[in-house]
Amino acid sequence: MQGIDLCTTLGLRLRSTRRACHLTQQQLSAKAHVSSREISKIENGAMNPSYEICLLYTSPSPRD
């Protein structure tokens, strides 16, 4: 992914993971305790994800 900044890379990874888990932005926002607007901004590279959102997708435990 040469030429793509870290924020964009993280956003694309979050979107891919969210879709693989069959979650909507609204469902993910409820699980992460953030707004769906924040999820959208992160996925579009306009905002860095919080530490909590990063943990949500790096934890080996169930994501329910």
C-alpha positions in Angstrom: 0.0 0.0 0.0 2.7 2.4 -1.0 1.5 6.0 -1.1 -1.3 5.5 1.3 -1.0 7.1 4.8 -1.4 5.2 8.0 -4.8 6.7 8.8 -6.2 5.6 5.4 -4.6 2.1 5.9 -6.2 1.7 9.3 -9.6 2.9 8.0 -9.5 0.4 5.1 -8.5 -2.4 7.5 -11.3 -1.5 9.9 -13.9 -1.5 7.1 -12.7 -4.8 5.8 -12.8 -6.4 9.2 -16.2 -4.9 10.0 -17.6 -6.3 6.7 -16.0 -9.7 7.3 -17.8 -9.8 10.7 -21.1 -8.9 8.9 -21.6 -5.7 10.9 -23.0 -2.4 9.8 -21.4 0.9 10.9 -24.3 1.3 13.3 -23.8 -2.1 14.9 -20.0 -1.5 15.2 -20.6 1.9 16.7 -22.9 0.4 19.3 -20.2 -2.2 20.2 -17.4 0.4 20.3 -19.5 3.0 22.1 -18.9 5.7 19.5 -21.1 7.3 16.9 -21.6 5.8 13.5 -20.3 9.1 12.1 -17.0 8.5 13.9 -16.8 5.0 12.4 -17.5 6.5 8.9 -14.7 9.1 9.4 -12.2 6.4 10.5 -13.1 4.1 7.6 -12.6 7.0 5.1 -9.3 8.0 6.6 -10.5 11.3 7.9 -9.9 10.4 11.6 -7.6 8.0 13.6 -9.4 5.3 15.5 -9.3 5.4 19.3 -7.4 3.0 21.3 -10.6 1.2 22.3 -11.6 0.6 18.7 -8.1 -0.7 17.9 -8.4 -3.1 20.8 -11.8 -4.2 19.7 -10.3 -5.6 16.5 -7.0 -6.9 17.9 -8.4 -8.8 20.8 -8.5 -12.6 20.5 -11.7 -12.7 22.6 -15.2 -12.8 21.1 -16.3 -9.4 19.8 -19.9 -9.6 21.2 
